[in-house]
């Protein structure tokens, strides 16, 4: 073998070693251990110089290409790892958002149910405290006389249910449900002891003998003067009369 051929063979061998060393050098960068390629590169600079310029460029280009490929592989691995981490973080955020949305939906449903219950209770209370009489005095056939139970039954139909007990308390104290009761001192007359009794004529000409007419007048009086039978009863309790 000629000297030139021997040198050419040595350059090719050195180039192969250099390429391997480049790959090993990247793999061993974190360990701090030098690769075989680093040693080969250091000792082959003279042999590379013996090649023609065109051949030197080819060898150098091949080495750089291998190094670029190794770097690209490393970059792809880094990008893949970053993508996996980003996906993990996003999945955790999505899970938290999903839990929050479910909690908000459950809260909204409970609030809607609470509102429905409150509205139903309000409607029931409004119905119980309605200030409109159920029946007018003319709805009841007049009788020659009435028992206490009959008078109270008429009152229950004319006075709103939420106000009946207060109305009853006043009548109990004023006349004990006697629609013909007369105060011997003042002359006040009837269930609610109107004074003078003739005031009740505004509710009907039969005010002396018809308890329905007296209840109608007494209910209107309590609503107009005090606001309701319960307000009238509160005043009665504080003053002993109304």
C-alpha positions, 0 to 999 in steps of 0.5 A: 500500500502506498503512503498516499493510500494509507493516509486516505484510509486513515482520514476515512477512519478518522472521519468515522470515529469523529462522527461517532464521537460527536454522537457520544459527546452529546450523550455524555454531556451530562456526565462530564466524561469525554467521548472517544470522538473528542480524542479522535478529533484532536488527533486527526486534524493533521490527517484532514489537512492532507486531503484535497480541499474538495474532500475536506469540505465533504468530510466537514459537511458530513460531520456537521450534518451528523451533529445537526441530526443529533441536535434535532433528535434532542430538540424533538425529545425536549419538545415532546416532553414540554408538550406532555407537561403542557397537556398534563397541566391543561388536563388538571385545569380542565378537571378543576373547571369541570368540578367548579361548573358542576358545583355552580350548577348544583348551587343554582338548582338549590337556589331555584328550589329555595325561591320556589318554596319562598314564593309558595309560602308568600302566596299562602301567607297572602291568601291567609291575610287577604283583606277582602271579605269573602261574602257581603252581608246581602249573601246571608238570608235574614233570620228572626234570630241567631245563635252565637254559633250562627253569628260566628259562622257568618263572621268566618265567611266575611272576615279574612281567615288571617284576620278572623281571630283578631276580629273575634277577640274584639267582639268577645270583649265588646259584646260576647257575640250578642248582636243585640247587646246594648251598653247601658251607659253609652248606648253603644250597640251590637257586636262591635258596640258602635256608638251611636249604633245608627252609624251601622246604617251605612252598611244596611238599614237592618243594622239592629237585627242583622248580624251580617250587617253589623259584621260588615260595618265593623270590618270596614271600620277596623280596616279604615281606622286601623288598617286591619282587625289585627291592628285594631286588636293591638290598639284595643290591647294597649288602650282597653277599647278601640 
